[in-house]
Amino acid sequence: METVLDLGNLNEVGKSFQHYGYVRIRHAVSMEDVIRLRQEVAHVLTITSQLPNGLVWFSPAVDGGQIIQRISRINVYSRFIHDFGNTHPTLLTVTKILLGADQVRFADGSEGSEGSVLVIKDPANAGEHKELRWHRDAKFTQHLPINPFVNLGVYLDDSGAGLGGLVVLPTSHRVSLFDPDLEETTKYHSGGVCVEASTCDIVIHSSEIWHCSRAHAVATQMRRVLYFNFHAVAGQLAG
């Protein structure tokens, strides 16, 4: 069973996701969308000093100063990003299939979540969080009305080994495979798989799957991903 699929094979997308807990869909959004999303991200990066405390995560840079590695609720500061999560037909169609729901909702932050989150993997990041520690997203949302949910990443740049790629532990959303001693560490796990992705791809993972990410090590590139969480609307499960 494949974990890298195309929009023309949505039935297999659902089967692969249910089995492995994640799936990559190639060319799921247009280059025009990516260009516009990059423009919106660039704009928000110019106004970070105006954002409320806690939304922007800074890290020390290798040459001094700071770099931005994460912005939560970026959709609040970009109408295009907000509408993209709420109305993009591909995102809605795919997440309905993965959640087995007739109706889904983008968790935009109004329910207490982090909304759409921009994650930047920058080779200039010298901070301790240049690598993301092993965790499950669901651990941080137990108090919110969005569980279970899927985390959908829209790739604005290529990603993979050496580019700060997402590392998942396949099937760990349904099978106990994870060594609890590794939680909140960046230690190597023999079952970890680095997810390769290209610009315009989407990668969706279960809120229950164990995952982490590695440091970015390619000096001439950075990796930007916009994450959108989707959950089923209460009472709207398919069937």
Secondary structure, DSSP 8 states (H G I E B T S, - for coil): --SEE-GGGHHHHHHHHHHHSEEEETT-S-HHHHHHHHHHHHHHHTTGGGS-TTSEEEEEBTTSSEEEEEETTGGGG-HHHHHHHHH-HHHHHHHHHHHTBS-EEE--STTSS--SEEEEE-TTB-SGGGSEEEE-GGGG-TTSTT-SEEEEEEESS-BSTTBT-EEE-TTTTTS----GGGTTS----TT-EE--B-TT-EEEEETTS-EEE--B--TT--EEEEEEEEEE-TT-B--
